[in-house]
């Protein structure tokens, strides 16, 4: 071997070793951070994955998936992701927009004839941005903690279709799961498929996601975690079982952090929708009068600027969080850095912001180490 070649090989080995050490440093610090959080909040189990530039660079499970059996959380453990499901619905919508099968500014009755006209028209865009005026769950009637089986999206829409609007569409922002239930009815008509089949065929199957699917009572995933809610002094109490067939598109899916990161990587690589389409889906909507909603909500995604600790850089983050009955999830993408993070747990507690901040903390650790890498 020539001297020049030997030097090149040595430099390469040193560079690779340096990268590995830095990656391990971020991983170790993030792991310690999450363990401390779990101890403080009495979280039974938690799982995380981090992606960078199209690859999953870290995935790890912590704690237990079930307190009775003591079974460990692994990277294959499946968690309910709650409203993070809306990001999947958004991608299904974007695919139909690209195929010119759905018009964001068309009235909902263009696609859903069984939804009655209201005193004001409602567009697809307004539904996807929570500006329709359609109400949310009636908690007193048990609509959130639903135990009834709905055999179709049409049956789920029937729960709220005859109720009056809370406000003129486009004049206010009011988060409501029923916006996405009705949106899924439009997706069904535009695609010619039932909603769950279309999401599988257009979003999850093309990139090989096997565990990202609806949580059906009759077909639960074999590696589904046991879910808990924070009780007295934060003690985990087993959550009751609810039926999600009334809100597939709004909060009815399960996944793993690794699969969600693979989804995020595919998005950033333009493999599911074009970059311009994703920009449309993730640009916060404004009200009819041009004012910001204050919520940073686009169409199935929130978007805003985050100041990176240490460097002070302002980075655009697109994200969506979710709470299920006994679980929490947070999914975030930093397009400028090619970074994707998914954090999931089997404990539901309040406030949600305390949960999501730990994903940002992990992001800061990995970005900090990345900036130290040699050119």
MARBAPA-131950 format. One record per residue (C-alpha): chain; x, y, z. Coordinates in steps of 0.05 Angstrom, whole numbers, padded with zeros to 5 digits. Layout:
<sites>
  unit    east   north      up
     A       X       Y       Z
...
</sites>
This chain:
<sites>
  unit    east   north      up
     A   00000   00000   00000
     A   00028   00068  -00018
     A   00042   00121   00035
     A  -00010   00167   00004
     A  -00063   00112   00005
     A  -00045   00094   00077
     A  -00054   00167   00098
     A  -00122   00171   00063
     A  -00145   00107   00096
     A  -00122   00131   00164
     A  -00157   00198   00155
     A  -00221   00162   00134
     A  -00219   00117   00195
     A  -00207   00176   00240
     A  -00264   00215   00208
     A  -00312   00156   00213
     A  -00292   00144   00285
     A  -00302   00217   00301
     A  -00372   00216   00271
     A  -00389   00153   00309
     A  -00365   00182   00375
     A  -00405   00245   00364
     A  -00467   00205   00345
     A  -00458   00163   00408
     A  -00451   00226   00448
     A  -00518   00253   00425
     A  -00550   00185   00434
     A  -00522   00177   00505
     A  -00543   00247   00526
     A  -00612   00239   00495
     A  -00621   00172   00529
     A  -00603   00200   00597
     A  -00650   00258   00586
     A  -00708   00213   00569
     A  -00695   00166   00627
     A  -00697   00226   00675
     A  -00762   00249   00644
     A  -00793   00180   00652
     A  -00773   00177   00725
     A  -00800   00246   00740
     A  -00866   00232   00705
     A  -00872   00158   00723
     A  -00877   00140   00650
     A  -00880   00063   00642
     A  -00853   00060   00572
     A  -00826   00105   00518
     A  -00796   00097   00448
     A  -00759   00145   00403
     A  -00729   00147   00334
     A  -00687   00200   00299
     A  -00675   00206   00225
     A  -00625   00248   00187
     A  -00617   00257   00112
     A  -00659   00197   00095
     A  -00632   00148   00146
     A  -00655   00125   00215
     A  -00595   00142   00258
     A  -00623   00124   00326
     A  -00681   00082   00352
     A  -00689   00057   00423
     A  -00742   00035   00471
     A  -00743   00050   00546
     A  -00783   00021   00604
     A  -00839  -00028   00599
     A  -00897  -00039   00552
     A  -00939  -00069   00607
     A  -00931  -00058   00682
     A  -00961  -00126   00701
     A  -00918  -00169   00656
     A  -00856  -00124   00656
     A  -00848  -00135   00582
     A  -00796  -00086   00555
     A  -00811  -00032   00505
     A  -00771  -00045   00441
     A  -00764  -00008   00376
     A  -00818  -00055   00349
     A  -00869  -00036   00403
     A  -00932  -00005   00374
     A  -00965   00056   00404
     A  -01031   00092   00390
     A  -01011   00159   00359
     A  -01076   00197   00368
     A  -01081   00262   00329
     A  -01013   00251   00296
     A  -01057   00209   00250
     A  -01078   00275   00218
     A  -01009   00280   00185
     A  -01023   00215   00148
     A  -01091   00241   00127
     A  -01058   00305   00103
     A  -01011   00265   00059
     A  -01069   00226   00029
     A  -01103   00292   00014
     A  -01039   00319  -00019
     A  -01033   00258  -00064
     A  -01104   00270  -00089
     A  -01089   00344  -00100
     A  -01029   00325  -00142
     A  -01073   00278  -00183
     A  -01124   00334  -00191
     A  -01177   00290  -00161
     A  -01193   00339  -00105
     A  -01197   00415  -00104
     A  -01178   00447  -00038
     A  -01225   00505  -00050
     A  -01285   00464  -00071
     A  -01345   00460  -00025
     A  -01350   00396   00015
     A  -01415   00377  -00020
     A  -01376   00369  -00085
     A  -01351   00304  -00055
     A  -01398   00288   00003
     A  -01470   00294  -00020
     A  -01496   00266   00046
     A  -01468   00325   00086
     A  -01523   00378   00086
     A  -01510   00449   00065
     A  -01503   00499   00122
     A  -01516   00573   00127
     A  -01446   00584   00099
     A  -01405   00541   00050
     A  -01347   00499   00076
     A  -01286   00483   00034
     A  -01238   00425   00037
     A  -01182   00474   00056
     A  -01223   00500   00114
     A  -01237   00430   00139
     A  -01163   00412   00136
     A  -01145   00476   00173
     A  -01198   00472   00228
     A  -01234   00534   00204
     A  -01300   00502   00184
     A  -01341   00518   00246
     A  -01359   00445   00256
     A  -01362   00425   00329
     A  -01316   00377   00365
     A  -01333   00317   00408
     A  -01391   00322   00457
     A  -01355   00293   00518
     A  -01420   00288   00558
     A  -01448   00241   00505
     A  -01385   00198   00505
     A  -01364   00216   00435
     A  -01290   00217   00453
     A  -01291   00154   00496
     A  -01331   00119   00442
     A  -01349   00046   00450
     A  -01395   00039   00390
     A  -01372   00006   00325
     A  -01381   00051   00264
     A  -01382   00010   00201
     A  -01368   00069   00154
     A  -01344   00140   00151
     A  -01415   00159   00131
     A  -01441   00131   00196
     A  -01388   00171   00234
     A  -01407   00235   00198
     A  -01480   00224   00217
     A  -01463   00240   00289
     A  -01451   00314   00275
     A  -01477   00328   00204
     A  -01542   00360   00226
     A  -01512   00406   00279
     A  -01506   00481   00266
     A  -01438   00512   00254
     A  -01405   00547   00312
     A  -01382   00605   00267
     A  -01376   00626   00195
     A  -01322   00583   00162
     A  -01256   00620   00153
     A  -01269   00670   00208
     A  -01240   00631   00267
     A  -01195   00572   00284
     A  -01226   00517   00327
     A  -01192   00450   00330
     A  -01242   00393   00318
     A  -01231   00320   00302
     A  -01296   00320   00263
     A  -01263   00365   00210
     A  -01219   00306   00192
     A  -01275   00255   00196
     A  -01313   00295   00144
     A  -01248   00306   00105
     A  -01239   00231   00101
     A  -01308   00225   00070
     A  -01285   00272   00014
     A  -01221   00231   00006
     A  -01263   00168  -00002
     A  -01305   00199  -00058
     A  -01245   00230  -00094
     A  -01203   00167  -00090
     A  -01259   00117  -00103
     A  -01234   00076  -00044
     A  -01252   00070   00029
     A  -01208   00116   00071
     A  -01166   00063   00106
     A  -01151   00026   00041
     A  -01131   00090   00007
     A  -01082   00110   00062
     A  -01052   00040   00060
     A  -01044   00040  -00015
     A  -01020   00111  -00024
     A  -00982   00128   00039
     A  -00959   00070   00082
     A  -00950   00011   00034
     A  -00907   00048  -00018
     A  -00852   00060   00034
     A  -00860  -00007   00069
     A  -00894   00014   00134
     A  -00925  -00049   00164
     A  -00947  -00026   00233
     A  -00974   00042   00215
     A  -01048   00028   00209
     A  -01116   00034   00240
     A  -01125   00007   00311
     A  -01183  -00041   00299
     A  -01214  -00073   00360
     A  -01220  -00138   00322
     A  -01147  -00138   00297
     A  -01100  -00106   00348
     A  -01025  -00106   00333
     A  -00989  -00163   00368
     A  -00937  -00115   00396
     A  -00987  -00062   00420
     A  -00967  -00030   00487
     A  -01014  -00027   00546
     A  -01038   00044   00555
     A  -01041   00083   00620
     A  -01066   00150   00646
     A  -01033   00191   00701
     A  -01074   00182   00764
     A  -01064   00206   00836
     A  -00994   00235   00844
     A  -00981   00214   00772
     A  -00988   00140   00786
     A  -01003   00103   00721
     A  -01072   00073   00717
     A  -01093   00026   00662
     A  -01133   00064   00609
     A  -01201   00040   00588
     A  -01210   00011   00519
     A  -01246   00056   00468
     A  -01268   00044   00397
     A  -01234   00089   00346
     A  -01279   00074   00286
     A  -01313   00141   00294
     A  -01248   00179   00280
     A  -01200   00139   00236
     A  -01174   00200   00199
     A  -01171   00244   00261
     A  -01138   00199   00312
     A  -01147   00125   00298
     A  -01078   00100   00278
     A  -01020   00065   00313
     A  -00947   00063   00293
     A  -00876   00058   00318
     A  -00826   00116   00322
     A  -00781   00081   00272
     A  -00837   00076   00221
     A  -00857   00149   00233
     A  -00785   00170   00222
     A  -00783   00129   00158
     A  -00847   00167   00138
     A  -00813   00233   00153
     A  -00752   00214   00114
     A  -00795   00195   00054
     A  -00831   00262   00059
     A  -00767   00302   00060
     A  -00740   00261   00001
     A  -00803   00277  -00039
     A  -00823   00204  -00044
     A  -00896   00213  -00024
     A  -00915   00283  -00047
     A  -00876   00336  -00086
     A  -00839   00387  -00044
     A  -00886   00442  -00069
     A  -00946   00401  -00047
     A  -00915   00390   00022
     A  -00904   00465   00027
     A  -00978   00476   00012
     A  -00997   00425   00065
     A  -00952   00455   00118
     A  -00960   00530   00107
     A  -01003   00559   00163
     A  -01070   00584   00140
     A  -01097   00653   00152
     A  -01168   00675   00167
     A  -01212   00708   00115
     A  -01192   00777   00140
     A  -01118   00760   00130
     A  -01102   00752   00204
     A  -01061   00695   00232
     A  -01099   00643   00270
     A  -01047   00641   00325
     A  -01045   00566   00320
     A  -00994   00556   00265
     A  -01041   00505   00234
     A  -01037   00487   00160
     A  -01071   00424   00135
     A  -01058   00367   00183
     A  -00993   00398   00206
     A  -00971   00455   00250
     A  -00912   00498   00228
     A  -00869   00551   00260
     A  -00800   00576   00276
     A  -00759   00545   00332
     A  -00697   00579   00360
     A  -00643   00526   00368
     A  -00612   00528   00437
     A  -00539   00548   00437
     A  -00533   00572   00365
     A  -00595   00616   00367
     A  -00611   00596   00295
     A  -00684   00600   00276
     A  -00706   00535   00242
     A  -00773   00519   00211
     A  -00806   00460   00244
     A  -00868   00423   00219
     A  -00901   00377   00268
     A  -00963   00345   00297
     A  -00975   00315   00365
     A  -01027   00267   00389
     A  -01059   00241   00452
     A  -01097   00175   00455
     A  -01132   00144   00513
     A  -01069   00126   00551
     A  -01015   00146   00501
     A  -00979   00206   00472
     A  -00939   00219   00409
     A  -00901   00275   00376
     A  -00876   00277   00305
     A  -00830   00333   00281
     A  -00791   00349   00219
     A  -00737   00402   00210
     A  -00732   00405   00134
     A  -00672   00451   00131
     A  -00631   00401   00171
     A  -00662   00337   00142
     A  -00680   00318   00213
     A  -00740   00276   00234
     A  -00759   00255   00305
     A  -00816   00213   00332
     A  -00828   00205   00406
     A  -00883   00159   00434
     A  -00903   00137   00504
     A  -00956   00094   00537
     A  -00975   00145   00590
     A  -01024   00202   00580
     A  -01014   00264   00624
     A  -01023   00339   00621
     A  -00999   00386   00595
     A  -00980   00358   00527
     A  -00928   00413   00517
     A  -00886   00381   00571
     A  -00883   00318   00529
     A  -00867   00351   00463
     A  -00811   00393   00493
     A  -00770   00330   00502
     A  -00771   00317   00427
     A  -00744   00387   00417
     A  -00690   00374   00470
     A  -00668   00312   00432
     A  -00668   00351   00367
     A  -00622   00403   00398
     A  -00573   00349   00421
     A  -00567   00317   00352
     A  -00562   00384   00316
     A  -00509   00407   00365
     A  -00466   00346   00352
     A  -00477   00352   00277
     A  -00449   00423   00277
     A  -00385   00397   00311
     A  -00371   00347   00255
     A  -00309   00363   00213
     A  -00320   00391   00144
</sites>
